[in-house]
Amino acid sequence: MYDILDLYEEDYDPKKPLICLDEKPKQLLMDKRMSIPMKSGSSEKYDYEYVRNGTANIFMAVEFKAGKR
């Protein structure tokens, strides 16, 4: 753990980039019924029921010290 924290304390060197990778699974959902649009004096109304359309994995690579993702 301390070895990793020491890496974050080092100065930025473009020849030795510090890159972090993260993955997050997400469900792909779709509304089962059409929502009722907003009207004057009332907000949009939508149903809590949904249709599941599978899953997807989101990957992100970040180089914090260079400000890149």
Secondary structure as the mmCIF struct_conf table of DSSP 4:
data_model
#
loop_
_struct_conf.conf_type_id
_struct_conf.id
_struct_conf.beg_label_comp_id
_struct_conf.beg_label_asym_id
_struct_conf.beg_label_seq_id
_struct_conf.end_label_comp_id
_struct_conf.end_label_asym_id
_struct_conf.end_label_seq_id
HELX_RH_AL_P HELX_RH_AL_P1 TYR A 2 GLU A 9
BEND BEND1 GLU A 10 GLU A 10
HELX_LH_PP_P HELX_LH_PP_P1 ASP A 11 TYR A 12
TURN_TY1_P TURN_TY1_P1 PRO A 14 LYS A 15
BEND BEND2 LYS A 16 LYS A 16
STRN STRN1 CYS A 20 ASP A 31
BEND BEND3 LYS A 32 ARG A 33
HELX_LH_PP_P HELX_LH_PP_P2 MET A 34 SER A 35
STRN STRN2 ILE A 36 ILE A 36
HELX_LH_PP_P HELX_LH_PP_P3 PRO A 37 MET A 38
STRN STRN3 LYS A 39 LYS A 39
TURN_TY1_P TURN_TY1_P2 SER A 40 GLY A 41
STRN STRN4 SER A 42 SER A 42
STRN STRN5 LYS A 45 LYS A 45
BEND BEND4 TYR A 48 TYR A 48
STRN STRN6 TYR A 50 VAL A 62
STRN STRN7 GLU A 63 GLU A 63
HELX_RH_3T_P HELX_RH_3T_P1 PHE A 64 ALA A 66
TURN_TY1_P TURN_TY1_P3 GLY A 67 GLY A 67
STRN STRN8 LYS A 68 LYS A 68
#
